[in-house]
Each structure stands twice: as structure tokens, then as C-alpha cells.
Amino acid sequence: MLNNRSPRIRQRAGFAEITYKPPSNATTHSEAGVIAKRETNVLLSGSGQAMAANQLLAAIGMVELVRVEKARTTYEHPGYNDTIAAVDTVTHAGTFVETEVTAADADTAATRLEEVETALGIDDCPVVGLPYRDLVIAAAR
């Protein structure tokens, strides 16, 4: 099992941020397979700051584990501005659909996720519980 408490640098056209998610454990996974973790993001002043952020992480002893490259297309639910579906194509790992609800109440979020996934016809698809990082590492082996 990989240590999934490491920060990462997200970078795309003109945008960069440092992102941290806490480790996965029993409290972050519901019985229905919903994963809920608070994400902390620090916006960098531009994509040029990503190099400085990488240098900072290296200076405190962190090493790059893997580089994840993905193309994402995001769709917003027309009736709920807190509900999205994203289609991710991850280099060396495959194509995935990620549904996300940012509701404060976990039960409301779980119900809405179920409704959206049923409407999309993906409610019977297997749930991939690993982060893209782990899938890319596994594909490289």
C-alpha cells in the first residue's frame, strides 16, 4: 500500500496548485462505496510557480513518486450546481467516469450520487477505489 498522504502539484494551462488529501481509511469510505475526503488546495500564482513548489517539496525531502497525465471533460448537472460528472482519460491507466457531489450532508451526497450514476447508466460499473497515481504505477510494472 502506498502512502497516500503526500501532497501533489496540479498543473494545467496557466494554472497550478498544491493539493493535499488525507489518507483513506474506514471513516472516509461509506458502506455504499462512497469516498468522502476533505481536500486542501493552495493556489499558486501561475503555472510558473509549479517549479518552485516542486523545488520546495524536494527541499523538504519529498521525491516524485509518479507523474499522472490526464485529459478531463467535466459536465455539470443542470439541476444541481454542486453535482458534476467527469470523464477522465488517464495516460497508461484508461478511461474513467468520476461523479462528485459537494453537499455538506453525506447522506444527501450519497443519494444524489446514486441518482446521477443511475441516470448515466454507470451504476452497475465496477468502482475503482484506487487513486490514478496507484493505477499508473501498477500499469508501469
N, C-alpha and C positions, 0 to 999 in steps of 0.2 A: 504494500500500500504506500502510495506516495504521500509526502507531507503536503497537504492542500491548504496550508496556512500562509503560503508565500504570496507576496504582492506581485502584481504584473503591470506592465506598461502597455496600455492600449493606444494604438496609433492608427489613424486613417487621415485622409486628405485634410490637412490644416487643423487637425485635432489630436490632442494627446492627453492622457490622464493616467494616474496611478490608481489601481483598483485593488481592493482587498476584500476577500470574503472569508468568514471564519470557517473552520474545518467542519465537515459533515459529521453528524453523529445522530443518535436516536431522536434527539429533540428537533432536528432540522428536517426529519422525514416523517410524514404522516402515514397512517395505515393505508391510505389510498394511493401512496406513491408520490404525493406532492412534496417537493423540496422547497422549504422556505428559509432563506438566509438573508440577513441584512448585509447589504453591500456598502462599503465606504469608498468614495471616489474623491480624488484630489485632482481638480482640473489644472492642467499645465497651461502656460500662456501661449502655447503653439506647438506644432509638431517638432520644431527645433529643440524644444525643451525635453523631448523624449530621450535624446542622447545624454543630456545632463542627468536625468532621472536614472537611466541605466548606469551611468558612472557612479552616482550616489549609492545605488544598491550594490554595485561591485565593491565600492569602498568600505561598506559595512559587512563584507564577506559573503554576499549572495552571488550565486552563479546562475547563468541562464540554463534552465532545465530543458526547454524546448521552445520553438517558435511556432505558434499556431497562426495559420493564414486562412481566413475565411471570407467568403462573399455572403452578405446578408441582404435579404429583401424583407422588409417589415410591412405588415398590414395592421391597421388599427380597426378595432371593432366599431361599427357605425353607431351603436347604441351605448357604448361604454368607453369613455376616454382613458380608462385605466386598464384596458384589455388589449393585448397585441398578440399576433402570431407572426413568427419569423421563420423564414426558410433559409437555413444556413448550408452552404456548400463549403466543407472543410477539406483543404488540401490533404491528401493521404488518409482521410478518415471516412468521407462520404457526405451524404446529404441528410439533413435532419430538420424536423419542424419543432420549434420551441414555442410553447404558449405561455404567456405570462400575465398575471393579474396583480396589480399593485394595491389591492384593497387592504385596509388596515386589519380587517377581521379575517382570520384564517379560514373559517367555515364558509364565509361568503366567497372568498377567493377559490376555494376548492370546488364549490358548487358551480361557479362561473366557468372554471377551467373545464369541468366535466361537460357543461353545456356547449362550450366552444369546440371542444375536441369531438363531441358527437356530431355537431353541425358540419365540421370539416371532414368527418368520416375517418378520423385517425384514432378514435377511442379504443380500437382493438389492436393498434400497432404496439409493438414492444416499446417499453420505456427504457431509455438508456440512462442509467444513473451516474455514469462516469463523465467527468468534465472532458471537453475537447482535448485538453492537454494530455490526459491519460490515453485517449483514443489515438492520438497522433504518435505518442511514444510506443504504444502497442503495435501500431502499423509499421513502425520503423524496425521492429525486432524481427 
